[in-house]
C-alpha cells in the first residue's frame, strides 16, 4: 500500500553490496530481495513489497538523505550496530520526546536510530 506524500522508498548507495547486506541483516534483521550482483531490494517488514534498496551504482555518503530508524531498545541497537561493523558517530543523546544516535554503515552512509522516552 502506498500513501500519497509519504516516504515510499529509500535507496542507499553502497561501496560493497555483500558487506552492506551483511551489516543490515546483522544490525537490524533486514531481509532482502536479490536482483543480481548490482542491486538488493530492502524487503518490507511484513514481507509485502519493498521499502528501499541497496545500490552499488550510487555514491554513498553522509550528505545524502538522512534516514531515521525506530528502536524499542536504543542501547541494544547501539550494540547491534557496533557488533555488525558500523561506527557510531553521534550519541546516543536525548532530545524532546526520546533518545537517538547516528551511525555510519560500512559504505559511509549516515543513518540514525531513535527511541521514545
N, C-alpha and C positions, 0 to 999 in steps of 0.2 A: 504494500500500500504506500503510495507516495502522497505527501501533503504539500500543498501549494505554499511556496515561500519558506520552506524549512530546509535544513541541511539534508541532502539526499544521498550524497556520495562524497567521500574524501579519498583523494589519491595521493599517496606518498611516493616521492622519488626515492629510490634506494640505489646504493652502490653495489650491493651483493644480494640478489633475491633470496638465495638459500639462507644466508645469515639473517636477513630481515624476518623471514618466515619463522625461523627457529626462535628468534628473540621474542616476537609477539605471541607465538604459541606458548613459550615457557613463562613469559611475564604475565600474560593476561588470558591464556587459554583460547585465543582466537583460532578459528578454523578458516581454511582457505579453499577456494575453487581454483584448480590448476588450469592455466591456459598456455602451457608450454613453458619454455625457459625465459620468456620475456614478459610475463605478467602473472600475477596471482590476485584473484578477487578475494576480498575480505567477506566471508560469509556472515549474513545477519545472525544475531544471537538465536533467533527462533528457527534458523535453518531455511527460511523462506527468502530467497534473493540475496543480495549483497548490499553492503553499506559503504564499500570503498575498495581500493586496490593498492597493490604494491607494484610500482612501475620503474624498472631499471633504466628506462629511456628518458626519465625526467631527472633533473638535477635535484638532489636533496639539499637541505639546509635549514638553518634557523629562521630565515627570512620568509619562508613560505607561510601558508595558512596555519594558524595556531589551533590545535585540536585539544579539547579537554575531555578526558575520560572520567567517569564517575566511579567511586570506590565505596564499598561498605566498610572497609578497613584500610585506612590510608597507610598505616605503618606496615601492614602486610604487603601492600602494593609497592612501597618503597623497597622492601626486602626482595620482592619478586623481580622488580626492575633491575636491581643491583645484581642479583644472582644470575639473571639472564644475560648480563653483559652490558646493560645500559648504564649511563652516567647521570646521576642526579646533579643538576646544575643550579637549582634554586629550591630552598625549603627543605622540609615542609615548613610552612608558615601559616599563621592564622589570617583570615580575612572575614569581613562581616558575613556570617552565615556558615562558616566552615573553615577547613584547612585544605591546603593544596601544596603540590610540589611540581617542579618542571624537570624533565629529563631529556637526554639525547639518546636516540636509538643508535645501533651500530653504524648507520649511514650518516648520522649527524642531524637528523630531523629532530626538532624540539617539540615535545608534546607536554601536556600537563595532566595531572590526575587530581581530582578534588573529592572531598567528603563533607557531608553536612556535620555541623556541630552537634 
